[in-house]
Amino acid sequence: MKYQIPQTVFIQEIDDEIILLDTTTQEYFSLNEVGKNIIDLISENLTKDEMVEELSNIYEVDRIQIEKDLINFAKLLEEKGLITID
């Protein structure tokens, strides 16, 4: 499973957070440091499994929990039109 950021989404990093702007709807979303790390990994074109591996190296959380949280977060981003899931 791969996640991609559409060309219609503009990304701006500000300190420890990241702002995503959907240029088609003019809606913007602010993400915390964890969200920023996930967007960074999506930008690196990693698969879901590779992202889980990277996140488990950053955070001391069970891999199963990381995978569940990643899937839920990705679904939310997809619903908002901020990523696509292949």
N, C-alpha and C positions, 0 to 999 in steps of 0.2 A: 504494500500500500504506500502510495506517495502523495504528498501534499504539495500544492503549488500556489504561489501568490499571483493572482491575475495582474495583467499590466495596468488595469484600471485602479489598482490600489497603490497609493503613495505611502512610503514609510519614512518617518522622521524620528531619530533617536534624540531624546532629551534627558540628560543625566542617566538615572537608572531605570527609566521607563521608555516606552516606545509609543509613538502615535501612528495609527493607521488611518488613512483617509481614503474612503471609497469615492473616487472622482465621479462615478455615475450617479450616486445618490447624495453626494456632498456630506455624508455622515462621517464622523471621525470617532475613533475609539482609542482609549489610552490603556496600555497594558503595563503591568508591573514587571519586575525583574525576571520572574519565572516566565511570563508571557513573552518578554523580550528574548529570552534564551530559546524558547520554542520557535519564534519567528526567525531568529538567526539560523537555527538548524534547518528550518524549511527552506530558507534562502540558500543553504548549502546543498539543496536537492537530495537530502538523505531520505531513506525509506523510514517507515514507522519503526521497524526493528532497530535500525541504526540510531534513530532519535532516542528510543528507550535506553539503549546502551549508553549514549552520551549523557542523557539526563541522570542515569543511575550513577555515573561517575561524578556528577556535580552535586547531587543531593543524596543524602543518606536515607533513602526511602526504598521500600520493597519494590522490585522491578514490576511485579504484577500491579501494584498500586499506581506506579508511574504510567504503565501502559493504559490502565483504565482512565486515569486523569487526562492523559494525552488524547485519547480517543474522544472523551467528552468535550474537551476544550476544542479539538479540531472540528467536531460537529457544530459547536457554537459558532466558531469562526466561519464555517461553511454556510450556516444559516444566515449570517450577516453579509455574505458575499465577499468575505475577506480572503478566503482560500478556496481552492477546488481540491477534491479528493479523487484520486484515480485508483 
